[in-house]
Amino acid sequence: MSEPTTGAESADAAPGPTPPPVSATTPAPTTTSTGRRLQEGDVAPAFTLPTAGGGEVSLASYAGRSVVVYFYPSAMTPGCTTQAVDFRDSLEEWRGAGFDVVGVSPDAPERLVRFAEKEGLTFPLASDVDHAVLEAYGAWGEKSTYGRLSLGVIRSTVVVGPDGRVVHASYGVKAKDHVARLRRALGVDA
């Protein structure tokens, strides 16, 4: 497998300010300070990451289509499984409404393969082991789990429009019913 790369791979990128490329080799933060949260209208940071299937997924490959990029803490855990299965079960409706789906976690590709096989997931699962993309999207930071503060994945969803700009961003979402709420917010019929 080739080394993950990131950056602006598409000449079709949206006009306007271009965020700096995300480096897949950026070291983990030593403080609780992470990238800012994206907002509607922001240019989505370009990325290319390895996937569960042994290939790569790139934001540039979705130019001209909308893509739901969701960030989750760990494959094969209850909440992450609930969220992935909800996307899987409504994938036909997402695609029919013009949206693709990509899941991103800090899991190694090998773990993502097991997760995809176990749950029958047919959309790309991307591995961001050094969390450079998570940070660029504002989905990595300080969080509280059972009253304990730690750095980690903030369950988040960023929807990128055909022009490469953010059309929706949700941070700190709950896994249960998130997909249904997102579908309603984006007008994707059930």
C-alpha positions, 0 to 999 in steps of 0.5 A, a space after each residue: 500500500 502506498 503512503 497516504 498523501 493529501 493536498 489539492 489533487 483536483 484542478 476543479 477545486 472551488 474558487 476562493 481561498 484554498 486551505 493548506 493541504 493536510 499532511 497525513 504525517 503531521 504529528 499528533 497535537 501535544 495540547 488540546 488545541 486542534 483545527 477550527 470547526 468548519 462552517 457552511 461555505 468553507 472550502 473543505 480541506 483536500 485529503 487522500 487516505 488509505 481505505 479498508 479495501 486496500 485502495 485510497 479515497 480522495 475528496 477530489 474524486 467526489 468533485 461534482 457530487 455531494 459527499 457526507 464525510 463522517 468521523 467516528 472514534 473506533 470501528 466495531 464499538 456499539 455507537 460507531 456500529 449503530 452509525 455505520 449501519 444507519 448509513 448502510 441501510 439508507 445508502 440507496 436513498 443517499 445516493 439517489 439524492 446525489 450524496 456519497 458517504 465516506 467514514 473516517 476513523 483513526 483505525 488501521 485499514 486492517 481493522 476497517 476491513 474486519 468492520 466492513 465485512 462484519 457489518 456489510 458496509 459498502 461505502 468507503 471507510 478511510 484510515 486516518 491513523 495520525 488524525 491529520 484529516 480529523 484535525 483539519 476538519 475540526 473532528 479531533 480535540 478534547 472530549 469528556 468520556 464518562 467524566 474523564 477528559 482526553 484527546 480523541 475523535 469528536 463524532 462529527 459529520 461534514 457534508 461537502 457540496 459539488 463545488 468543494 464547499 461545506 454545506 453542513 457541519 455537525 460536531 459532537 453528535 450522538 450516534 443514535 438517530 444521527 443519520 435520520 436527523 441528517 437526512 431530514 436536515 438535508 432533505 433526503 427522503 426516507 
